[in-house]
Amino acid sequence: MVCRILSAVENAPSQPVRRVYDAVIQGEASVRDAPNFRTVRTQLERRRASLAPPSQRLWRMSSSLTSGRGHWEDGST
């Protein structure tokens, strides 16, 4: 079952993993042996991320002196 979900993620990498998971589970005749989404979520997200092209931008975490909270800045400038 998990293999079918992972291959579905590979076939539709632009779709949210929850949507792909739901589509595979709904297509199954017996959902009794289907894994819970929370148990396979990380696997699915990692598989989808492995298919994405590498990012061309560098991002760095910067802290704001006024708010005390960090934010992401473009590190290529």
N, CA, C and O atoms as a GROMACS GRO file, in nm:
protein
  308
    1MET      N    1   0.082  -0.119   0.000
    1MET     CA    2   0.000   0.000   0.000
    1MET      C    3   0.087   0.125   0.000
    1MET      O    4   0.062   0.218  -0.077
    2VAL      N    5   0.190   0.129   0.086
    2VAL     CA    6   0.276   0.247   0.092
    2VAL      C    7   0.349   0.266  -0.040
    2VAL      O    8   0.369   0.379  -0.084
    3CYS      N    9   0.388   0.156  -0.104
    3CYS     CA   10   0.455   0.166  -0.233
    3CYS      C   11   0.365   0.230  -0.338
    3CYS      O   12   0.411   0.309  -0.420
    4ARG      N   13   0.237   0.196  -0.335
    4ARG     CA   14   0.142   0.258  -0.430
    4ARG      C   15   0.128   0.407  -0.404
    4ARG      O   16   0.116   0.486  -0.498
    5ILE      N   17   0.128   0.445  -0.278
    5ILE     CA   18   0.116   0.587  -0.245
    5ILE      C   19   0.242   0.662  -0.287
    5ILE      O   20   0.233   0.771  -0.342
    6LEU      N   21   0.359   0.603  -0.262
    6LEU     CA   22   0.485   0.668  -0.301
    6LEU      C   23   0.494   0.682  -0.453
    6LEU      O   24   0.539   0.786  -0.502
    7SER      N   25   0.453   0.581  -0.528
    7SER     CA   26   0.459   0.592  -0.674
    7SER      C   27   0.358   0.695  -0.724
    7SER      O   28   0.382   0.761  -0.825
    8ALA      N   29   0.245   0.710  -0.655
    8ALA     CA   30   0.148   0.813  -0.693
    8ALA      C   31   0.206   0.952  -0.669
    8ALA      O   32   0.180   1.043  -0.747
    9VAL      N   33   0.284   0.968  -0.563
    9VAL     CA   34   0.350   1.096  -0.536
    9VAL      C   35   0.451   1.125  -0.648
    9VAL      O   36   0.463   1.239  -0.692
   10GLU      N   37   0.524   1.022  -0.692
   10GLU     CA   38   0.620   1.040  -0.802
   10GLU      C   39   0.550   1.081  -0.931
   10GLU      O   40   0.604   1.160  -1.009
   11ASN      N   41   0.430   1.028  -0.954
   11ASN     CA   42   0.356   1.059  -1.077
   11ASN      C   43   0.292   1.197  -1.074
   11ASN      O   44   0.262   1.252  -1.180
   12ALA      N   45   0.269   1.252  -0.956
   12ALA     CA   46   0.206   1.384  -0.944
   12ALA      C   47   0.281   1.466  -0.838
   12ALA      O   48   0.223   1.496  -0.734
   13PRO      N   49   0.407   1.504  -0.863
   13PRO     CA   50   0.485   1.574  -0.760
   13PRO      C   51   0.436   1.715  -0.729
   13PRO      O   52   0.472   1.771  -0.626
   14SER      N   53   0.354   1.773  -0.816
   14SER     CA   54   0.305   1.909  -0.788
   14SER      C   55   0.181   1.909  -0.698
   14SER      O   56   0.140   2.014  -0.650
   15GLN      N   57   0.122   1.794  -0.676
   15GLN     CA   58   0.004   1.784  -0.591
   15GLN      C   59   0.044   1.775  -0.444
   15GLN      O   60   0.149   1.718  -0.412
   16PRO      N   61  -0.036   1.830  -0.354
   16PRO     CA   62  -0.008   1.812  -0.211
   16PRO      C   63  -0.014   1.663  -0.176
   16PRO      O   64  -0.096   1.589  -0.230
   17VAL      N   65   0.074   1.621  -0.084
   17VAL     CA   66   0.081   1.479  -0.052
   17VAL      C   67  -0.048   1.428   0.010
   17VAL      O   68  -0.083   1.312  -0.009
   18ARG      N   69  -0.119   1.510   0.083
   18ARG     CA   70  -0.246   1.467   0.142
   18ARG      C   71  -0.348   1.436   0.033
   18ARG      O   72  -0.423   1.339   0.044
   19ARG      N   73  -0.351   1.516  -0.072
   19ARG     CA   74  -0.444   1.492  -0.181
   19ARG      C   75  -0.412   1.361  -0.254
   19ARG      O   76  -0.502   1.286  -0.290
   20VAL      N   77  -0.284   1.336  -0.275
   20VAL     CA   78  -0.242   1.211  -0.340
   20VAL      C   79  -0.277   1.092  -0.252
   20VAL      O   80  -0.329   0.991  -0.300
   21TYR      N   81  -0.248   1.103  -0.124
   21TYR     CA   82  -0.280   0.997  -0.028
   21TYR      C   83  -0.430   0.966  -0.031
   21TYR      O   84  -0.470   0.850  -0.041
   22ASP      N   85  -0.513   1.070  -0.023
   22ASP     CA   86  -0.658   1.051  -0.023
   22ASP      C   87  -0.706   0.984  -0.152
   22ASP      O   88  -0.793   0.897  -0.147
   23ALA      N   89  -0.649   1.023  -0.266
   23ALA     CA   90  -0.690   0.965  -0.394
   23ALA      C   91  -0.656   0.816  -0.399
   23ALA      O   92  -0.736   0.736  -0.449
   24VAL      N   93  -0.539   0.778  -0.349
   24VAL     CA   94  -0.501   0.637  -0.350
   24VAL      C   95  -0.589   0.557  -0.254
   24VAL      O   96  -0.635   0.448  -0.288
   25ILE      N   97  -0.612   0.611  -0.136
   25ILE     CA   98  -0.693   0.541  -0.036
   25ILE      C   99  -0.837   0.524  -0.085
   25ILE      O  100  -0.897   0.419  -0.064
   26GLN      N  101  -0.892   0.625  -0.149
   26GLN     CA  102  -1.030   0.616  -0.198
   26GLN      C  103  -1.043   0.514  -0.310
   26GLN      O  104  -1.150   0.454  -0.327
   27GLY      N  105  -0.936   0.493  -0.385
   27GLY     CA  106  -0.939   0.397  -0.495
   27GLY      C  107  -0.923   0.253  -0.450
   27GLY      O  108  -0.942   0.161  -0.530
   28GLU      N  109  -0.889   0.232  -0.324
   28GLU     CA  110  -0.869   0.096  -0.273
   28GLU      C  111  -1.002   0.033  -0.233
   28GLU      O  112  -1.092   0.100  -0.182
   29ALA      N  113  -1.013  -0.096  -0.259
   29ALA     CA  114  -1.134  -0.169  -0.219
   29ALA      C  115  -1.137  -0.191  -0.068
   29ALA      O  116  -1.242  -0.182  -0.005
   30SER      N  117  -1.020  -0.220  -0.010
   30SER     CA  118  -1.013  -0.245   0.134
   30SER      C  119  -0.918  -0.144   0.196
   30SER      O  120  -0.797  -0.149   0.173
   31VAL      N  121  -0.971  -0.054   0.274
   31VAL     CA  122  -0.887   0.046   0.339
   31VAL      C  123  -0.850   0.003   0.480
   31VAL      O  124  -0.791   0.080   0.556
   32ARG      N  125  -0.885  -0.118   0.515
   32ARG     CA  126  -0.857  -0.168   0.650
   32ARG      C  127  -0.706  -0.173   0.677
   32ARG      O  128  -0.662  -0.142   0.788
   33ASP      N  129  -0.627  -0.211   0.577
   33ASP     CA  130  -0.483  -0.221   0.596
   33ASP      C  131  -0.407  -0.098   0.549
   33ASP      O  132  -0.285  -0.101   0.535
   34ALA      N  133  -0.478   0.011   0.525
   34ALA     CA  134  -0.415   0.136   0.481
   34ALA      C  135  -0.347   0.204   0.599
   34ALA      O  136  -0.403   0.210   0.708
   35PRO      N  137  -0.225   0.257   0.578
   35PRO     CA  138  -0.158   0.328   0.686
   35PRO      C  139  -0.224   0.462   0.713
   35PRO      O  140  -0.282   0.523   0.623
   36ASN      N  141  -0.215   0.507   0.834
   36ASN     CA  142  -0.265   0.639   0.872
   36ASN      C  143  -0.178   0.744   0.804
   36ASN      O  144  -0.057   0.727   0.793
   37PHE      N  145  -0.239   0.853   0.760
   37PHE     CA  146  -0.164   0.959   0.691
   37PHE      C  147  -0.050   1.012   0.776
   37PHE      O  148   0.059   1.039   0.725
   38ARG      N  149  -0.073   1.027   0.904
   38ARG     CA  150   0.031   1.083   0.993
   38ARG      C  151   0.155   0.994   0.999
   38ARG      O  152   0.265   1.043   1.024
   39THR      N  153   0.138   0.863   0.977
   39THR     CA  154   0.253   0.773   0.984
   39THR      C  155   0.336   0.772   0.856
   39THR      O  156   0.453   0.735   0.861
   40VAL      N  157   0.279   0.813   0.744
   40VAL     CA  158   0.354   0.811   0.617
   40VAL      C  159   0.379   0.951   0.561
   40VAL      O  160   0.440   0.965   0.455
   41ARG      N  161   0.333   1.053   0.629
   41ARG     CA  162   0.345   1.190   0.578
   41ARG      C  163   0.489   1.230   0.548
   41ARG      O  164   0.517   1.284   0.442
   42THR      N  165   0.580   1.203   0.640
   42THR     CA  166   0.720   1.241   0.619
   42THR      C  167   0.780   1.169   0.500
   42THR      O  168   0.852   1.230   0.421
   43GLN      N  169   0.751   1.040   0.486
   43GLN     CA  170   0.800   0.964   0.372
   43GLN      C  171   0.752   1.025   0.241
   43GLN      O  172   0.829   1.040   0.146
   44LEU      N  173   0.625   1.060   0.236
   44LEU     CA  174   0.568   1.117   0.115
   44LEU      C  175   0.629   1.253   0.083
   44LEU      O  176   0.660   1.281  -0.033
   45GLU      N  177   0.645   1.337   0.184
   45GLU     CA  178   0.703   1.470   0.161
   45GLU      C  179   0.849   1.460   0.118
   45GLU      O  180   0.893   1.538   0.033
   46ARG      N  181   0.923   1.366   0.175
   46ARG     CA  182   1.063   1.348   0.134
   46ARG      C  183   1.073   1.297  -0.009
   46ARG      O  184   1.160   1.340  -0.085
   47ARG      N  185   0.985   1.206  -0.046
   47ARG     CA  186   0.986   1.155  -0.183
   47ARG      C  187   0.956   1.267  -0.281
   47ARG      O  188   1.021   1.279  -0.385
   48ARG      N  189   0.857   1.350  -0.248
   48ARG     CA  190   0.822   1.462  -0.336
   48ARG      C  191   0.937   1.562  -0.344
   48ARG      O  192   0.967   1.614  -0.452
   49ALA      N  193   1.002   1.590  -0.232
   49ALA     CA  194   1.113   1.685  -0.230
   49ALA      C  195   1.232   1.632  -0.311
   49ALA      O  196   1.306   1.711  -0.371
   50SER      N  197   1.250   1.502  -0.314
   50SER     CA  198   1.362   1.445  -0.390
   50SER      C  199   1.343   1.462  -0.540
   50SER      O  200   1.439   1.454  -0.617
   51LEU      N  201   1.220   1.485  -0.583
   51LEU     CA  202   1.191   1.501  -0.726
   51LEU      C  203   1.203   1.646  -0.771
   51LEU      O  204   1.210   1.673  -0.891
   52ALA      N  205   1.206   1.738  -0.678
   52ALA     CA  206   1.211   1.880  -0.711
   52ALA      C  207   1.352   1.919  -0.754
   52ALA      O  208   1.450   1.867  -0.702
   53PRO      N  209   1.362   2.011  -0.850
   53PRO     CA  210   1.495   2.057  -0.891
   53PRO      C  211   1.560   2.136  -0.777
   53PRO      O  212   1.491   2.194  -0.694
   54PRO      N  213   1.693   2.137  -0.773
   54PRO     CA  214   1.761   2.211  -0.666
   54PRO      C  215   1.732   2.360  -0.675
   54PRO      O  216   1.715   2.416  -0.784
   55SER      N  217   1.725   2.423  -0.561
   55SER     CA  218   1.695   2.565  -0.555
   55SER      C  219   1.815   2.646  -0.603
   55SER      O  220   1.930   2.613  -0.572
   56GLN      N  221   1.789   2.750  -0.678
   56GLN     CA  222   1.895   2.835  -0.730
   56GLN      C  223   1.929   2.950  -0.636
   56GLN      O  224   2.034   3.014  -0.649
   57ARG      N  225   1.841   2.976  -0.542
   57ARG     CA  226   1.864   3.086  -0.449
   57ARG      C  227   1.914   3.035  -0.316
   57ARG      O  228   1.881   2.924  -0.272
   58LEU      N  229   1.994   3.116  -0.253
   58LEU     CA  230   2.041   3.085  -0.119
   58LEU      C  231   1.961   3.170  -0.021
   58LEU      O  232   1.947   3.291  -0.039
   59TRP      N  233   1.909   3.107   0.081
   59TRP     CA  234   1.831   3.178   0.181
   59TRP      C  235   1.901   3.166   0.314
   59TRP      O  236   1.960   3.063   0.345
   60ARG      N  237   1.895   3.271   0.393
   60ARG     CA  238   1.956   3.269   0.526
   60ARG      C  239   1.858   3.327   0.627
   60ARG      O  240   1.774   3.411   0.595
   61MET      N  241   1.872   3.280   0.749
   61MET     CA  242   1.786   3.328   0.856
   61MET      C  243   1.848   3.454   0.914
   61MET      O  244   1.967   3.457   0.945
   62SER      N  245   1.768   3.556   0.928
   62SER     CA  246   1.815   3.683   0.982
   62SER      C  247   1.724   3.722   1.097
   62SER      O  248   1.604   3.696   1.094
   63SER      N  249   1.780   3.783   1.196
   63SER     CA  250   1.697   3.826   1.308
   63SER      C  251   1.669   3.975   1.297
   63SER      O  252   1.754   4.053   1.256
   64SER      N  253   1.551   4.011   1.335
   64SER     CA  254   1.510   4.150   1.331
   64SER      C  255   1.531   4.210   1.470
   64SER      O  256   1.486   4.154   1.570
   65LEU      N  257   1.597   4.323   1.474
   65LEU     CA  258   1.623   4.387   1.602
   65LEU      C  259   1.496   4.450   1.660
   65LEU      O  260   1.484   4.464   1.782
   66THR      N  261   1.402   4.488   1.574
   66THR     CA  262   1.282   4.553   1.623
   66THR      C  263   1.181   4.454   1.678
   66THR      O  264   1.120   4.480   1.782
   67SER      N  265   1.163   4.341   1.611
   67SER     CA  266   1.059   4.248   1.655
   67SER      C  267   1.116   4.133   1.738
   67SER      O  268   1.043   4.070   1.814
   68GLY      N  269   1.244   4.105   1.725
   68GLY     CA  270   1.304   3.995   1.798
   68GLY      C  271   1.278   3.859   1.735
   68GLY      O  272   1.322   3.757   1.786
   69ARG      N  273   1.206   3.858   1.623
   69ARG     CA  274   1.176   3.733   1.552
   69ARG      C  275   1.262   3.724   1.428
   69ARG      O  276   1.295   3.826   1.365
   70GLY      N  277   1.297   3.603   1.393
   70GLY     CA  278   1.377   3.583   1.272
   70GLY      C  279   1.290   3.582   1.148
   70GLY      O  280   1.170   3.557   1.155
   71HIS      N  281   1.353   3.609   1.035
   71HIS     CA  282   1.285   3.599   0.907
   71HIS      C  283   1.386   3.557   0.803
   71HIS      O  284   1.506   3.569   0.824
   72TRP      N  285   1.337   3.507   0.690
   72TRP     CA  286   1.425   3.460   0.584
   72TRP      C  287   1.457   3.573   0.489
   72TRP      O  288   1.369   3.648   0.448
   73GLU      N  289   1.586   3.584   0.452
   73GLU     CA  290   1.631   3.682   0.354
   73GLU      C  291   1.698   3.611   0.239
   73GLU      O  292   1.753   3.502   0.254
   74ASP      N  293   1.694   3.675   0.125
   74ASP     CA  294   1.762   3.623   0.007
   74ASP      C  295   1.912   3.641   0.029
   74ASP      O  296   1.959   3.754   0.041
   75GLY      N  297   1.986   3.533   0.034
   75GLY     CA  298   2.130   3.539   0.061
   75GLY      C  299   2.215   3.566  -0.060
   75GLY      O  300   2.337   3.577  -0.047
   76SER      N  301   2.154   3.576  -0.180
   76SER     CA  302   2.233   3.596  -0.301
   76SER      C  303   2.263   3.743  -0.326
   76SER      O  304   2.340   3.775  -0.417
   77THR      N  305   2.205   3.832  -0.248
   77THR     CA  306   2.230   3.975  -0.272
   77THR      C  307   2.344   4.026  -0.187
   77THR      O  308   2.378   4.144  -0.194
   0.00000   0.00000   0.00000
